[in-house]
Amino acid sequence: MIQEWKRGRVQRRLEDQEGREGLRRIATWIHVFRGEAEARIPRDEAKLCADMAMGRYSCVGKSHSYNGVQIVPGVNAMMMREGGLDRLDYDPATGIATVGASVSVEQLKLFLLGHKRRLINSGNYMQQTVVGALATGTHGFGDRAVMADAVTSVTFLDDSGQRHTLSRGDPEFPYVALSFGTIAPIVELSLETVPTEAFISTSHVNRLSNLRALQKGAIASNWCILPYTDLDDPVMMLHALSPFDPAVKTKKERSGGGFFAPVARWVIGKYQWLDRWVPKWRRPLQRFIHKLNVTQVDRIITDPEDLDYLYDPKKGQAKDRAPDILRGCFSTTYTGYNLAFFVPLEKAPAIVKFIIREADGLRDLGFFLKGVISVRELPGTSDLVFAANHTQPMAAIDLFADPRDYAWLERLQRLVMQYEPDTRPHFGKSALMPEMRDSLGEQHLDRLMAIHRRHYPQGRLMFSERVRAFLQTGKPLPGEPAADANLA
């Protein structure tokens, strides 16, 4: 609880600095990567160009994906979310929306509702910028799961502040539409939208062995595992979306638990709260749920105008309600560090069980995963070269741990990569490692860097150290500790 209060205090301090220019602290979503940078707020495109001319710069979105690969201490940080590049247009003839770099996912969704439209797909963190989410491969699940799949054109500034627009059909478009920060600043983009509609949302508490049977008829699936229940067949929370059918009714079913069923229901209903505030109970509570063999089914019809029907299909937003284990497992967590990567879809259940076994072997060293392992399924493929599912259907595996345990998550990711060479990075949340280059294709990375060098010959656009190492673009930038220690 004390750590929660301290983290909240740090977050409030960062929020108090929003809107201020000058030297300030900038941090990623859960503060694993942070540093001092000169914040520049682009109130318009002319101001952005003037700030770019001052020297090296990076582009930072809001608290999530864009931020994760763009924090570069000691350079001019373009705080795109805090700026005035807030264009929002919709063309009813084509269904195309045009969005500025300062617009958040939530703002875009609310704007589209006024036109009875929605995004084809999205992540579940709505305060990140639309541009940042698209540039780093943020995704939902189901049809065209990677958000950038909907992009039809991208407009960015080069080293000298000149505009360039690339549209579908241009040979460079599949690289620039999802370039994880190597092409920036993107000042606006256009993307497809679709009409609002209702879905059937069914959530299950069941076992991993029943996953494929419970997914029948679903058009999108997201599931998470309780890692301390059973090594061979862990307890699973499954959220499946199906097309709307007026003949299908809402449904609630409960089974298992015997005499202790009411206690089990209470634990399930309060699990998120218990996991957050009483972490020592995490393993015994999960073992309790496992032994009682509890199952649940909860089917609802989503509201056509719900902002987050993929992750939180109840009306309104989860932040305005008490946590719900059946739905809440799929919403963002602020209580641990999140690391994610992509693996081939059909291997996801086996990889999750492998992770559970490896993590279980580390308990005697004091390492514990947080309460769930989340898996989002990307069943189709994408034309975008650096999309997670460019070559085959994939699954995004999200691991959670306390921030101080981040290194263990990197170790688990590396272990998965040893057995599954097709592991691909999530550019906002993976531990970017040179070993991932093969899965992306050296020829594609070389092409991306050639595009980058042509548009940024003066080298003003800077990458974080992780991205520099991943792209093999030279030695690290000498920060203050290295300079003060006479190391660089």
C-alpha positions as MATLAB code, in Angstrom:
seq = 'MIQEWKRGRVQRRLEDQEGREGLRRIATWIHVFRGEAEARIPRDEAKLCADMAMGRYSCVGKSHSYNGVQIVPGVNAMMMREGGLDRLDYDPATGIATVGASVSVEQLKLFLLGHKRRLINSGNYMQQTVVGALATGTHGFGDRAVMADAVTSVTFLDDSGQRHTLSRGDPEFPYVALSFGTIAPIVELSLETVPTEAFISTSHVNRLSNLRALQKGAIASNWCILPYTDLDDPVMMLHALSPFDPAVKTKKERSGGGFFAPVARWVIGKYQWLDRWVPKWRRPLQRFIHKLNVTQVDRIITDPEDLDYLYDPKKGQAKDRAPDILRGCFSTTYTGYNLAFFVPLEKAPAIVKFIIREADGLRDLGFFLKGVISVRELPGTSDLVFAANHTQPMAAIDLFADPRDYAWLERLQRLVMQYEPDTRPHFGKSALMPEMRDSLGEQHLDRLMAIHRRHYPQGRLMFSERVRAFLQTGKPLPGEPAADANLA';
ca = [
       0.000    0.000    0.000;
       2.885    2.367    0.784;
       4.436    1.601   -2.606;
       1.091    2.317   -4.265;
       0.972    5.703   -2.544;
       4.557    6.509   -3.572;
       3.906    5.579   -7.188;
       0.760    7.677   -7.147;
       2.707   10.647   -5.805;
       5.298   10.348   -8.584;
       2.543   10.112  -11.179;
       0.815   13.205   -9.802;
       4.083   15.136   -9.993;
       4.475   14.164  -13.640;
       0.889   15.168  -14.360;
       1.435   18.520  -12.643;
       4.187   19.254  -15.164;
       1.989   18.569  -18.188;
       1.618   21.621  -20.376;
       4.944   23.143  -19.227;
       7.873   23.664  -21.520;
      11.468   23.296  -20.398;
      13.523   20.701  -18.569;
      11.307   18.144  -16.847;
      10.989   14.478  -15.983;
       9.420   12.231  -18.609;
       8.456    8.643  -17.861;
       6.969    5.636  -19.602;
       3.632    4.201  -18.597;
       4.819    2.505  -15.403;
       8.055    4.462  -15.049;
      10.523    1.733  -15.958;
      12.123    4.051  -18.526;
      12.418    7.746  -17.706;
      14.750   10.695  -17.903;
      15.165   14.471  -17.965;
      14.418   16.102  -21.320;
      13.597   19.537  -22.694;
       9.857   19.406  -23.164;
       8.629   21.238  -26.248;
       4.895   21.644  -26.817;
       3.910   22.031  -30.494;
       0.904   24.343  -30.312;
       0.903   24.369  -34.142;
       2.988   23.050  -37.008;
       5.101   26.234  -37.258;
       6.092   25.927  -33.588;
       6.906   22.256  -34.122;
       9.207   23.099  -37.044;
      10.925   25.823  -35.021;
      11.564   23.413  -32.160;
      12.876   20.770  -34.566;
      15.399   23.291  -35.915;
      16.862   23.743  -32.432;
      18.655   20.397  -32.594;
      18.090   16.760  -31.735;
      14.552   15.782  -30.824;
      12.267   12.858  -30.092;
       8.463   12.620  -30.230;
       6.531   11.551  -27.147;
       2.854   10.614  -27.007;
       1.048    9.949  -23.733;
       2.012    7.373  -21.131;
       2.080    4.327  -23.370;
       3.341    2.941  -26.653;
       4.828    5.978  -28.415;
       6.465    6.932  -25.145;
       7.994    3.523  -24.658;
      10.360    3.772  -27.621;
      10.916    7.519  -27.741;
      12.233    8.681  -24.363;
      15.707   10.084  -25.026;
      17.151   11.988  -22.046;
      18.893   15.235  -22.886;
      17.128   15.988  -26.183;
      14.151   18.132  -27.140;
      11.078   16.006  -26.419;
       8.130   16.969  -28.599;
       5.151   16.417  -26.303;
       2.674   15.677  -29.064;
      -0.309   14.877  -26.823;
       0.027   18.240  -25.058;
       0.187   20.222  -28.289;
      -2.379   21.834  -30.530;
      -2.245   19.499  -33.530;
      -5.820   18.484  -32.859;
      -7.364   18.177  -36.306;
     -10.400   15.892  -36.400;
     -12.268   15.477  -39.699;
     -14.613   12.859  -41.074;
     -15.603   12.303  -44.702;
     -19.033   10.616  -44.856;
     -18.546    9.749  -48.539;
     -15.521    7.542  -47.852;
     -15.814    6.759  -44.138;
     -12.266    8.090  -43.668;
     -11.280   10.088  -40.554;
      -8.288   12.437  -40.465;
      -6.553   12.848  -37.112;
      -3.883   15.219  -35.805;
      -0.913   14.185  -33.694;
      -2.315   15.633  -30.443;
      -5.585   13.683  -30.562;
      -6.066   10.813  -28.098;
      -7.773    7.518  -28.864;
     -10.625    8.501  -26.535;
     -11.127   11.843  -28.295;
     -11.252   10.126  -31.676;
     -13.737    7.538  -30.465;
     -16.050   10.185  -29.012;
     -15.805   12.198  -32.236;
     -16.672    9.178  -34.363;
     -19.726    8.353  -32.248;
     -21.204   11.641  -33.421;
     -21.131   10.154  -36.914;
     -22.301    6.687  -35.804;
     -18.833    5.305  -36.625;
     -16.163    3.412  -34.721;
     -12.566    2.249  -35.103;
     -12.040   -1.169  -36.650;
      -9.789   -2.052  -33.731;
      -7.933   -0.421  -30.870;
      -5.978   -1.039  -27.710;
      -7.559   -0.543  -24.322;
      -5.585    2.469  -23.109;
      -7.447    5.495  -24.418;
      -5.194    8.355  -23.332;
      -2.383    7.508  -25.735;
      -2.308    9.474  -28.956;
      -3.838    7.915  -32.043;
      -0.619    8.585  -33.958;
       1.523    7.043  -31.221;
      -0.694    3.972  -30.989;
      -0.559    3.409  -34.741;
       3.161    4.089  -35.110;
       4.106    1.441  -32.556;
       1.685   -1.334  -33.499;
      -0.908   -1.013  -30.732;
      -3.620   -3.604  -31.283;
      -6.851   -5.047  -30.073;
      -7.881   -8.544  -31.120;
      -9.889  -10.213  -33.839;
     -10.363   -8.826  -37.354;
      -7.562   -6.490  -38.489;
      -6.291   -6.427  -34.943;
      -3.342   -4.071  -35.481;
      -4.693   -0.510  -35.432;
      -2.334    0.624  -38.188;
      -4.080   -1.746  -40.612;
      -6.784    0.923  -40.926;
      -4.380    3.709  -41.961;
      -4.866    5.040  -45.491;
      -2.320    7.889  -45.468;
       0.425    9.307  -43.258;
       1.762   12.882  -43.223;
       5.103   13.530  -41.516;
       7.811   16.200  -41.398;
      11.363   15.607  -42.564;
      14.584   17.026  -41.087;
      13.948   20.451  -42.595;
      10.298   20.611  -41.555;
       8.888   19.826  -44.994;
       5.651   17.836  -45.257;
       5.554   14.410  -46.881;
       2.413   12.333  -47.383;
       2.430    8.626  -48.181;
      -0.749    6.734  -49.100;
      -1.671    3.110  -49.647;
      -0.115    1.906  -52.857;
       3.130    3.802  -52.341;
       5.973    1.260  -51.995;
       7.214    2.977  -48.827;
       3.792    3.084  -47.166;
       3.963   -0.430  -45.575;
       7.136    0.689  -43.771;
       6.134    4.197  -42.698;
       2.572    3.426  -41.521;
       4.045    1.343  -38.676;
       7.635    2.501  -38.187;
       7.870    2.430  -34.339;
       9.138    6.002  -34.100;
      11.825    5.956  -36.786;
       9.704    8.277  -38.980;
       8.565   11.280  -36.920;
       6.986   13.623  -36.258;
       3.880   12.273  -37.906;
       1.598   15.317  -37.842;
      -1.592   13.689  -39.070;
      -2.965   10.543  -40.639;
      -6.142    9.230  -42.207;
      -7.761    5.929  -41.340;
     -10.777    3.809  -42.153;
     -13.776    3.629  -39.848;
     -16.829    1.340  -39.781;
     -20.421    1.774  -38.576;
     -21.238    1.256  -34.917;
     -22.887   -2.060  -34.130;
     -23.755   -4.349  -31.259;
     -21.980   -7.636  -30.519;
     -22.539  -10.630  -28.315;
     -19.874  -10.594  -25.589;
     -19.412  -13.832  -23.673;
     -17.007  -14.208  -20.775;
     -16.031  -17.533  -19.240;
     -14.219  -18.797  -16.176;
     -13.037  -22.219  -17.291;
      -9.897  -24.236  -18.058;
      -7.285  -23.650  -20.755;
      -7.962  -27.134  -22.169;
     -11.440  -25.932  -23.186;
     -10.205  -22.805  -24.997;
     -10.855  -23.819  -28.599;
     -14.250  -25.347  -27.845;
     -15.430  -22.184  -26.085;
     -14.189  -20.002  -28.954;
     -16.461  -21.582  -31.567;
     -18.446  -18.944  -33.423;
     -16.355  -16.078  -32.042;
     -14.929  -13.357  -34.277;
     -12.498  -12.114  -31.628;
     -10.974  -13.661  -28.516;
      -8.952  -12.435  -25.583;
      -8.054  -14.697  -22.701;
      -5.965  -14.619  -19.583;
      -4.591  -17.281  -17.300;
      -4.295  -17.441  -13.527;
      -0.673  -18.668  -13.342;
      -0.819  -20.162   -9.834;
      -3.750  -22.521  -10.369;
      -2.424  -25.583  -12.217;
       0.707  -26.148  -14.296;
      -0.976  -28.541  -16.745;
      -4.451  -27.034  -17.110;
      -4.654  -23.582  -15.521;
      -7.833  -21.612  -14.856;
      -8.687  -19.330  -17.775;
     -10.778  -16.192  -18.168;
     -11.998  -16.019  -21.777;
     -13.686  -13.036  -23.422;
     -15.173  -13.833  -26.856;
     -17.040  -11.529  -29.227;
     -19.604  -12.926  -31.663;
     -21.819  -11.263  -34.302;
     -25.053   -9.861  -32.935;
     -28.035  -12.208  -33.153;
     -31.384  -10.940  -31.796;
     -32.361  -14.528  -30.981;
     -29.480  -14.853  -28.504;
     -30.341  -13.799  -24.962;
     -28.195  -12.600  -22.108;
     -27.051  -15.362  -19.816;
     -25.419  -16.025  -16.453;
     -24.411  -19.479  -15.283;
     -22.410  -20.592  -12.248;
     -21.192  -24.063  -11.308;
     -18.714  -25.723   -8.965;
     -17.568  -24.705   -5.535;
     -19.920  -26.888   -3.500;
     -20.436  -25.652    0.062;
     -17.790  -22.967   -0.493;
     -19.387  -21.681   -3.703;
     -20.475  -18.331   -2.155;
     -16.916  -17.744   -0.915;
     -15.516  -18.641   -4.320;
     -17.931  -16.196   -6.027;
     -16.868  -13.460   -3.638;
     -13.174  -14.139   -4.307;
     -13.758  -14.071   -8.071;
     -15.740  -10.851   -7.822;
     -13.113   -9.166   -5.649;
     -10.039  -10.801   -7.147;
      -8.602   -7.719   -8.829;
      -8.924   -5.725   -5.624;
      -7.369   -8.534   -3.558;
      -4.505   -9.012   -6.010;
      -3.704   -5.332   -5.888;
      -3.881   -4.688   -2.165;
      -3.073   -8.087   -0.647;
      -0.495   -9.568   -3.072;
       0.592  -12.238   -0.582;
      -2.835  -13.825   -1.022;
      -2.366  -14.105   -4.784;
      -1.194  -17.707   -4.911;
      -3.409  -19.189   -2.167;
      -6.514  -17.525   -3.617;
      -5.768  -18.873   -7.075;
      -5.159  -22.338   -5.644;
      -8.501  -22.030   -3.830;
     -10.316  -21.217   -7.078;
      -8.554  -24.132   -8.776;
      -9.481  -26.723   -6.141;
     -13.147  -25.717   -6.156;
     -13.285  -26.199   -9.951;
     -15.394  -23.081  -10.390;
     -16.846  -22.221  -13.808;
     -18.876  -19.206  -14.924;
     -20.508  -17.889  -18.086;
     -21.628  -14.294  -18.517;
     -23.184  -13.260  -21.844;
     -24.266   -9.712  -22.625;
     -25.230   -7.667  -25.673;
     -22.860   -4.737  -26.117;
     -24.117   -1.199  -26.553;
     -23.447   -0.060  -30.158;
     -22.028    3.218  -28.834;
     -19.792    1.727  -26.164;
     -16.251    3.137  -26.431;
     -14.429   -0.056  -25.495;
     -16.582   -2.999  -26.528;
     -13.510   -5.185  -27.131;
     -12.144   -5.069  -23.595;
     -14.957   -3.593  -21.536;
     -18.278   -4.253  -23.260;
     -20.418   -2.778  -20.496;
     -21.785    0.727  -21.020;
     -19.383    3.525  -20.096;
     -15.759    2.978  -19.120;
     -14.200    0.636  -16.585;
     -12.512    3.554  -14.786;
     -15.970    4.692  -13.677;
     -16.970    1.337  -12.143;
     -15.754   -1.137   -9.556;
     -13.473   -3.918  -10.937;
     -15.094   -7.028  -12.386;
     -12.948  -10.155  -12.698;
     -14.705  -11.428  -15.826;
     -14.241   -8.118  -17.629;
     -11.579   -6.395  -15.565;
      -8.845   -8.898  -16.374;
      -8.777   -7.430  -19.847;
      -8.419   -3.783  -18.837;
      -5.234   -1.876  -18.181;
      -3.366   -2.399  -14.938;
      -1.432    0.337  -13.164;
      -0.030   -1.855  -10.437;
       2.775   -3.677  -12.199;
       5.196   -3.506  -15.071;
       3.855   -4.852  -18.344;
       6.053   -6.614  -20.911;
       4.543   -8.025  -24.108;
       5.638   -9.903  -27.208;
       4.021  -11.833  -30.067;
       4.137  -15.576  -30.748;
       2.482  -17.784  -33.410;
      -1.210  -18.071  -32.586;
      -1.496  -21.848  -32.410;
       1.501  -22.093  -30.095;
       0.145  -19.571  -27.586;
      -1.387  -22.100  -25.124;
       1.835  -24.140  -25.026;
       3.970  -21.003  -24.591;
       1.778  -19.765  -21.748;
       2.153  -23.092  -19.946;
       5.906  -22.922  -20.541;
       6.032  -19.438  -18.972;
       4.012  -20.627  -15.980;
       6.441  -23.480  -15.376;
       9.512  -21.256  -15.724;
       8.041  -18.632  -13.401;
       7.081  -21.290  -10.865;
      10.700  -22.401  -10.779;
      11.761  -18.863   -9.803;
       9.492  -18.550   -6.752;
      12.245  -19.608   -4.380;
      14.269  -16.621   -5.651;
      11.464  -14.266   -4.699;
       9.948  -13.685   -8.137;
       6.199  -13.736   -8.662;
       4.178  -12.855  -11.713;
       1.275  -10.562  -11.050;
      -2.182  -12.095  -11.034;
      -2.702  -12.891  -14.732;
      -1.030  -13.664  -18.045;
      -3.065  -12.011  -20.786;
      -3.318  -13.257  -24.378;
      -4.899  -11.354  -27.261;
      -5.413  -13.227  -30.504;
      -4.572  -11.677  -33.896;
      -6.042  -14.270  -36.284;
      -5.498  -12.519  -39.635;
      -2.412  -11.191  -41.391;
      -1.317   -7.647  -42.224;
       0.342   -6.045  -45.246;
       2.335   -3.740  -42.953;
       5.882   -5.046  -42.781;
       6.430   -4.513  -39.045;
       2.955   -5.486  -37.889;
       2.967   -8.364  -35.433;
       0.965  -10.566  -37.783;
       2.673   -9.661  -41.051;
       3.675  -13.233  -41.868;
       1.157  -15.368  -39.936;
      -1.619  -15.206  -37.304;
      -0.149  -14.298  -33.928;
      -1.016  -13.913  -30.264;
       0.149  -11.098  -28.005;
       1.261  -12.373  -24.595;
       1.302   -9.783  -21.812;
       3.212  -10.499  -18.604;
       2.882   -8.407  -15.448;
       5.203   -8.051  -12.472;
       6.193   -5.468   -9.906;
       8.442   -2.795  -11.488;
      11.439   -3.961   -9.453;
      11.047   -7.411  -11.054;
      11.295   -6.149  -14.628;
      14.540   -8.066  -15.284;
      12.743  -11.361  -14.620;
      10.224  -10.522  -17.355;
      13.085   -9.911  -19.769;
      14.484  -13.304  -18.809;
      11.137  -15.001  -19.509;
      10.914  -13.284  -22.882;
      14.419  -14.456  -23.773;
      13.575  -18.029  -22.751;
      10.524  -18.006  -25.018;
      12.663  -16.724  -27.899;
      15.088  -19.635  -27.478;
      12.308  -22.111  -28.289;
      10.216  -19.994  -30.664;
      12.306  -18.101  -33.245;
       9.189  -16.474  -34.730;
       8.699  -14.379  -31.585;
       8.150  -10.782  -32.746;
       8.398   -7.543  -30.756;
       5.673   -5.268  -29.461;
       7.455   -1.972  -30.086;
       5.886   -0.201  -27.138;
       6.143   -2.972  -24.549;
       8.727   -5.603  -25.496;
      12.279   -5.715  -24.254;
      13.736   -4.929  -27.693;
      16.575   -7.360  -28.342;
      18.844   -7.786  -31.382;
      17.766  -11.440  -31.526;
      14.338  -10.261  -32.709;
      15.789   -8.819  -35.898;
      15.608  -12.153  -37.725;
      11.852  -12.447  -37.187;
      11.346   -8.985  -38.731;
      13.691   -9.598  -41.658;
      17.061   -7.921  -42.125;
      16.071   -6.752  -45.606;
      13.004   -4.974  -44.193;
      14.994   -3.288  -41.436;
      17.601   -2.159  -43.960;
      14.836   -0.706  -46.136;
      13.339    1.147  -43.165;
      16.682    2.691  -42.235;
      17.276    3.745  -45.836;
      13.922    5.556  -45.776;
      14.850    7.117  -42.442;
      18.250    8.349  -43.641;
      16.750    9.910  -46.761;
      14.240   11.958  -44.777;
      16.512   12.745  -41.784;
      20.001   13.242  -43.250;
      20.952   15.729  -40.512;
      20.332   13.121  -37.801;
      18.017   15.305  -35.729;
      15.414   12.641  -35.013;
      16.748   10.548  -32.126;
      15.801    7.070  -30.908;
      15.890    5.694  -27.402;
      18.910    3.548  -26.500;
      16.856    0.375  -26.813;
      15.819    1.247  -30.350;
      19.357    2.338  -31.298;
      20.715   -1.028  -30.144;
      17.886   -2.889  -31.844;
      18.475   -1.062  -35.151;
      22.275   -1.222  -34.761;
      22.593    2.511  -35.473;
      25.800    3.140  -33.528;
      27.095    3.660  -30.020;
      24.846    4.830  -27.171;
      24.338    8.553  -26.717;
      26.493    9.828  -23.825;
      24.111   10.845  -21.060;
      24.968   12.828  -17.946;
      26.121    9.838  -15.832;
      28.530    8.736  -18.552;
      29.822   12.272  -19.071;
      30.182   13.000  -15.359;
      32.074    9.753  -14.842;
      34.428   10.589  -17.732;
      33.246    7.459  -19.488;
      32.159    9.379  -22.595;
];
